[in-house]
Every structure is written in C-alpha cells, then in structure tokens.
Amino acid sequence: MCQRDPIIVEESESVTAAARLMREQHVGYLIVTQPPNAQGARNVTGVLTDRDIVVAVVAREVDPGSVKVGDVMTRSPLLIGEDHSLDAVLCFMRDAGVRRVPVVGKHSELLGVLSLDDVLRRMADQLMNVAGSIRSELRTERLVRP
C-alpha cells in the first residue's frame, strides 16, 4: 500500500534545496537518508516537513540557504517495517501524531512511505466494492425474482 518511490533528501542539502524539491515534486514531506550503501540501499536518518521549514527557519527569519536539512529535520522518526499490519501501523501513527511514515526493510533500508491519504484511498476503494456488491445483489434479485 505504501508509495515505493518516496522523495528523499540528504542531511547535507540546504533547506532551500529541500524546499525547492518539495515544490517541484508537489510534496510537503521528504525522507532524509544517508548516501546509498554498496547495494544501493538507503537508511533513514530523519524526515523533513514543510512545517519544519516554516517553524524552524521562516518563523525565526533565518536564511534558508545557510541552514542544512540536518539542522532542522526530525531525527529518529517513527519507522515501520514492511511486515507490520495496517492496524498496528495506524495505532503507531496515532500515538506518534504523524500522517506519514517511512517503511523500511529487514536491514533498515528505505522501501517507501505510507501516508494516511494512501490508507483512506484504499478504504474508499473497499467501501466502493461493498456498495457495488449490494447494488449487484439488488439487481440480481430483481432479475431472478421479478
């Protein structure tokens, strides 16, 4: 269910570059990673939100070009394993007060990001299937027993 191509940034990037990436990709959430290892996998070191930039940089009138992502990112974010159940993940997200969470593999490598939007989209699809089943049942009943 998670998005498998999350938008990433490294700690050493400027906040200006991160904000530009957010604008270009139409997102308000970046996963901060280490450079790729020998296998090309990336480990998560934090997350950066548009709110982080507003609160830590803009509201304090700091020059965003002089601030690195690592200076304002949220360190040690909630991470979920690919094997966690959706119910467990939703509880973790509720308890942490987050709407998005990086998904990691067995070796802590980044696999994707799960957002509440993704969950709601899936739930809406399931509800549409339920409603469709009810409509089909009624249609069938009318045809079989006029």
URVENTA-V358257 format. One record per backbone hydrogen bond with DSSP energy under -1.0 kcal/mol. NH is the residue of the N-H (numbers start at 1). CO is the residue of the C=O. If there is no record, write none. Layout:
NH/CO
NH/CO
//
This chain:
3/113
9/31
13/10
15/67
16/64
18/14
19/15
20/16
21/17
22/18
23/19
24/20
25/21
27/22
30/48
31/7
32/46
33/9
34/43
37/41
40/37
45/32
46/32
47/74
48/30
50/28
53/49
54/50
55/51
56/52
57/53
58/53
59/54
61/58
62/57
66/63
69/13
70/11
71/68
72/69
73/69
74/47
80/102
82/104
84/81
89/85
90/86
91/87
92/88
93/89
94/90
95/91
96/92
97/93
98/93
101/114
103/112
104/80
105/109
108/105
110/42
111/103
112/103
113/3
114/101
116/99
119/115
120/116
121/117
122/118
123/119
124/120
125/121
126/122
127/123
128/124
129/125
130/126
131/127
132/128
133/129
134/130
135/131
136/132
137/133
138/134
139/135
140/136
141/137
142/138
143/139
144/140
145/141
//
